[in-house]
Amino acid sequence: MKEPASAKTVERLFPFVIRSRILLVGRETLGRSKSKLHFVLITRDISEQSRAQVLSDFAHYPVVQLYTSAELEKFFGVKGAKVIGFQKSGLAQSVYAELKQHRLNKPAKPAVNAS
């Protein structure tokens, strides 16, 4: 029999995220690590301008909005971060699958050159 959804939250995976070192913190780090990036998580307390900039800069990646910067500090020990990313991995896929309902964008497909 299945467990109720409330007993199975995505936060249970966060200690493994820390241990596996797949967490990328800050927009500059994410910008340099696009080839390794699976998805981006932004906080609910990010400014509208920053939110729009992240959605623009990372249009080819899923962007999820959830939690506050205080909650990210509690979960991951990152102080004041409003933008974090997860490197490609099976664990990142599992985390994303549980956060998918909070996705803000539908990732744009990279342009394919028609010859």
C-alpha positions as CSV (number, residue, x, y, z in Angstrom):
1,M,0.0,0.0,0.0
2,K,1.2,3.5,-0.8
3,E,2.2,6.0,1.8
4,P,0.2,9.3,2.0
5,A,1.9,12.1,0.0
6,S,2.3,14.3,3.1
7,A,4.6,11.7,4.7
8,K,6.9,11.6,1.7
9,T,8.3,15.1,1.1
10,V,11.1,16.2,-1.1
11,E,13.0,17.6,1.9
12,R,14.0,14.0,2.9
13,L,16.4,14.0,-0.2
14,F,18.2,17.3,0.8
15,P,20.8,15.7,3.1
16,F,21.8,13.5,0.1
17,V,22.0,16.5,-2.2
18,I,24.5,18.1,0.3
19,R,26.5,14.9,0.6
20,S,26.7,14.3,-3.2
21,R,27.8,17.9,-3.9
22,I,25.3,18.4,-6.7
23,L,24.2,21.8,-5.4
24,L,25.2,24.9,-7.3
25,V,24.7,28.2,-5.4
26,G,24.2,31.7,-7.0
27,R,23.5,33.0,-10.5
28,E,27.2,33.4,-11.4
29,T,28.0,29.8,-10.6
30,L,25.0,28.6,-12.5
31,G,25.9,30.7,-15.5
32,R,29.4,29.1,-15.6
33,S,27.9,25.6,-15.0
34,K,25.2,25.5,-17.7
35,S,26.5,22.3,-19.3
36,K,26.1,20.5,-15.9
37,L,22.8,22.0,-14.9
38,H,19.6,19.9,-14.5
39,F,17.2,22.5,-13.1
40,V,17.1,25.8,-11.2
41,L,15.3,26.6,-7.9
42,I,14.5,30.1,-7.0
43,T,12.9,31.3,-3.7
44,R,9.5,32.9,-3.2
45,D,11.2,36.0,-1.7
46,I,13.2,36.8,-4.8
47,S,12.5,40.2,-6.4
48,E,10.3,40.3,-9.6
49,Q,13.2,41.8,-11.6
50,S,15.6,39.0,-10.5
51,R,12.9,36.4,-11.1
52,A,12.4,37.7,-14.7
53,Q,16.2,37.7,-15.2
54,V,16.6,34.1,-14.0
55,L,13.7,33.0,-16.3
56,S,15.4,34.7,-19.2
57,D,19.0,33.5,-18.5
58,F,17.9,29.9,-17.9
59,A,15.1,29.6,-20.4
60,H,16.5,26.2,-21.6
61,Y,16.3,24.7,-18.1
62,P,13.3,24.1,-15.8
63,V,12.9,26.8,-13.2
64,V,11.1,25.9,-10.0
65,Q,9.9,28.5,-7.5
66,L,9.5,27.3,-3.9
67,Y,10.8,27.9,-0.4
68,T,12.3,31.1,1.1
69,S,15.9,32.0,1.4
70,A,15.6,31.2,5.2
71,E,14.4,27.7,4.3
72,L,17.3,27.1,1.9
73,E,19.6,28.1,4.7
74,K,18.0,25.6,7.0
75,F,18.0,22.8,4.4
76,F,21.4,23.4,2.7
77,G,23.3,25.8,5.0
78,V,23.6,28.4,2.3
79,K,23.2,31.9,3.7
80,G,21.1,34.4,1.8
81,A,20.9,32.4,-1.4
82,K,17.8,33.0,-3.6
83,V,18.9,31.0,-6.7
84,I,20.3,27.5,-6.5
85,G,20.8,24.8,-9.1
86,F,21.1,21.1,-9.2
87,Q,23.8,19.3,-11.3
88,K,22.7,16.5,-13.6
89,S,22.3,13.3,-11.7
90,G,19.8,10.7,-10.8
91,L,19.3,12.4,-7.4
92,A,18.6,15.8,-9.2
93,Q,16.0,14.0,-11.4
94,S,14.3,12.6,-8.3
95,V,14.3,16.0,-6.6
96,Y,13.0,17.7,-9.8
97,A,10.2,15.1,-10.2
98,E,8.8,15.9,-6.8
99,L,9.1,19.7,-7.4
100,K,7.8,19.7,-11.0
101,Q,4.4,21.0,-10.0
102,H,6.1,24.3,-8.9
103,R,7.8,24.8,-12.3
104,L,7.4,28.4,-13.7
105,N,8.5,27.7,-17.3
106,K,8.5,25.1,-20.0
107,P,12.1,24.8,-21.0
108,A,12.8,26.2,-24.5
109,K,14.3,23.7,-26.9
110,P,17.7,24.8,-28.2
111,A,17.6,26.0,-31.8
112,V,18.4,23.3,-34.3
113,N,20.2,24.5,-37.4
114,A,18.2,23.5,-40.5
115,S,20.7,22.7,-43.3
